């Protein structure tokens, strides 16, 4: 009887591993949508859509502002890294909550540096993270 339970346990583990491997080991929302990432108009703009942010890397000039457009069906709360302190680029924290269809801008990004931005309410989602380089 012990051999049967060992066989059943081993089979369950093998099925779990096969399921993870066949799915690529990550969720379908872990990457930004392709081909839809370039917003028209302002080059200092990020767009939220399909539960992701596009582009995930952006370079802006010192003194400019970052604009985020929420074209997603979900509300997002955008904040500077690191989570939960939000201290890298505090000017980004002025964006805050974005309801679907809403657009907001940060304060002036005056200091040359690189900083991350994320959705505070979904801080582990790689698809909802971006890096802003201020030159």
Secondary structure by P-SEA (a helix, b strand, c coil): caaaaaaaaaaaaaaaaaaaaaacccccccccccccccccccccccccccccccccbbbbcccbbbbbbccccbbbbbbccccccccccccccccccccccbbbbbccccccccccccccccccccccbbbbbcc
